[in-house]
């Protein structure tokens, strides 16, 4: 008998993921990577007065960056608590961002509604990658901009995903999110609907007091690692913590016993909607 391919239950996986991202406090993680959003919005050349959609926007880090450019911004996410955090941040900066609860795989917007559609390490986590890519293309007007920042498989966060997956395997048949961080996969997903697609590998540097501090931070605040730890016994939790700490030590470019600086590679993508 030949091999049979498992078809993922995207609806069930999406519901589970929503619960995972609601755990911990991703808003705390998001503030650490603000530079990625600022760079992405600049690379997308977001213009004052343009209508911009931030897909899987979490607590609004990328939406805030776009709104500071004078854009009319909508931030889409399916985690209520993260959107509430985003509203507080927007209010503190007096930026009129519209936070809309919804799924990147089925967006509640009309065709060609936005001048720019952006996502910083967000849309890459949608279980149905083809549906999410199709939706980004659908809601962007012809001649508009699609821009993304996606963690690469080879980089530090790609290594984190593999480490966690060894203890908490993802659903069968699911395409790994870091494939969004390869030019080949990006062209497969959106290449048919864009022109002038440009990619650039960039690094964001995570900084912590020590490798152990990194592990403790992600264990407490980052939903996927928090949930992975919660599903293990004491021996498994110790082993996972040791592996994550070793990962941080391996990528650290400082060395020694003090603070760490950990380059995390991501793919910056900018394209024009056909």
N, C-alpha and C positions, 0 to 999 in steps of 0.2 A: 504493500500500500504506500502511496505517496504521502508526503508531508501535508498536513492541513494547516492553514494559516488562521490564527485566532483573530476574530474581528472584535476590537475593543467595544465595550458598552460606553460610548462617550458621555451619555447623559449621566450614568452612574458615576463615572470617573470624575466628571465635572463637579457633581454634587459633593463627592468626597474631597476633592481638591479645595473647594470653597471652604469646607470645614478646616482643612489643614492650614490654609492661609489665614483663617480667622484666629488660629491659635498663636500664642506668643504675642509679639508686637512688631509686625513688619515695619511700622512707621519708624521705629528706632533704627532699623537696618537701613531704611530708605534715606534717612538723613545722613548716613555715613557715605552714601554714594551720590550725593548731590552733583558732584563734578561731572559724572556721566551724563546727567540730564542737561546740564548747562552746555556741555560740549555738543550734545546731540541737537539741541535747539539752534545753536549757532551754526552747525554744519547744515541743518535744514534751511537756514536762512529765513527763519520765521519772521514775517513782516507785520508791522503795526497795522491793525485793522483787519487782518486776515482771520478766517475762522479755522480753528485748530482743534483736532480731536486727539486726546491722549488715551491710548488704548491700554487696558489693564493698568490703570494709573495709580493704583494703591492709594497712598496718602497724599498724592498730588505733587510729588517732587518735580516731575517733568511739566505738569500743567502750570505750576508756579513759574518755572523758568520761561515758558512760552508767554504767560500773562505779563511777565515783567517786560516783554518786548512790545506790549501794547496790543497783543492779539486777543480775539474773542475766543475763549477756551472752554471746551467741554472735557471733563475727565470721566471716563467710563471704567467701572470696576464692579465686581460682584460681592465684595466684602463690605458690609455696612459700616463696621467699626473703622475700617481704614478710610472710608469716605468721610465719616464724621471727623476724623483727625485732619483730613485734608481741608474740610470746611473751616476748622479752627485756624489752621495755618493761613488759609486765604484771607480770613477775616483779620488776622493779626497784621497782614501786609496790605489790607484794603484792596485786594485784587478780586474782581467779580468773576470767579470761576463757577461754572455750572457743573455740579457733581451729579452724575446720572448712574443709577445702579443698573447693571446689565452685563451680559456675557459677550466676550469678544467673538465668540463663534456664531452669534446671532444678534447683531447690534440693532438697537431700536431707533435707527436713523434712516432717512430716505437716501436714495442713490445720489451720489455726487454732492453731498451736503457740506463737505469740508475742503478748504484750500490746502490743508496739510494734515496728514495722519501720522502720528508719531507714537513710539513705544520704547521705553527704556527698560530692558530686562523684565518685560511684562508679558507681551503677547506670546513670547516663546514658550510659555508654560501652558498654553491652551492645549488640551488633549488632542483635539481634532485640528491638526495643523493646517490642513487644506481648507477647512471651513473658515478658520481665523484669517488666513491669508486672503481668501476670496472676499471676506467681509471688509478687510482693510481696503482692497481695491475698489469694492463696490461703493463705499461711502466717500471716496476721494474723487474730486472732480477731475476731468481730463485736464492735463497740464499742471495739476497740483503735485504736491510733494509727499512721498512716503519715506519715513526715516525711522530707523530702529537701531538700538544697541542690544546685542545678544551675546551672552557668555559663550566662549568657544569650548569645544570638547577638550582641547589640549591645555587650556588654562587652569588656573587655580580653582575656580568655581566648578568647572567641568570635573576636576579631580574630586572636589567635595561631593558632587552628585554620585560619582562612581563609588566613592567610599561609603556613602550612606546606603546606596542601592545594594551593597554587599550584605547589609544587615536588614534592610527593609526593601525588598525587591519591588519595582514598579509593576503595574498591571501588565499582563501578557499582551503582546502585540502593540504596545504603545511606542511610538517613535520618540527617541530621547530628545528632550528639549534643547540640549546644546547643539544639535544638528542645525538649528537656526543660526548658529554661530559659524557656519561654513558657507562660503560663496556658492558652492554647488547646490546646497539645499535651498538657499535663498532664491537662486535663479529658478529652481524647480517650482517653488511656491508662488513667486510673484513675477518671475521674469516675463511671462507671456502678457502681462498687463501693464508693463512699464517700459520706459526707455531711459537711456543715460544712467543706468544703474552703476553706482560706484560703491566699492567696499574698502574699508580701511581697518586694519588690526590696530587696536589701541590697548593700553594698559591703564587700569585704575589700581592705585596702591591702597590696600587695607593696612591700617596701622593699629597695633594693639600693644599692651604692656609686655606681653609674652605669648608664646604659642598656646599656653594653657588659658590665657585670657581670651584669645580668639575662640577656642573651643567652648568655654563657658558662655561667651556672648552669643554664639550661634545656637547653643543648646537652649538658652533661655528665650531668645527673641525670634529666631527664624523658624517659622512653622514647620517646614519639612524635617529639619533636624530635631526639633522639639518632639514631634510626633514619632520619629524613628526611635529616639531614646525611650519614650514612654512605652513603646511596644516591646522592649527588651527586658530580660531579667538582669540582675545586678552584674553578673559576669559579662553579659553582652554590652551593657552600658559602659562598663569599664573598658572593654575592648574597643568599642566605637570611639570613646573619648581619646584613647591612646592613639588610634589611627588618625583621627582628625588633628590631634596635636602634632603628630609626626608629619602630616601633610603640610601644616603651617610651617613647621621647621624646615621642611625640604624646599618650600618656595620662598622663604624669607631671604631677602637679599642683604641683610645686615650681618646675621650670624651672631654668635655669642649667647649670653644668658639674659640679655636685657630686652628692650622693646624690639618688636619685629616690624618690618615693612614688606608686605606681601603683594607683589604684582599680580593682578588678576586680568587676564586677557579677555577682551571682548571684540566683537566685529561691529563696526559702525557702518550702517547701510543708508545710503541716500539715493533715491530714484525719482523720476518724474512719471506720473501717471499718463499712460498713452491716451 
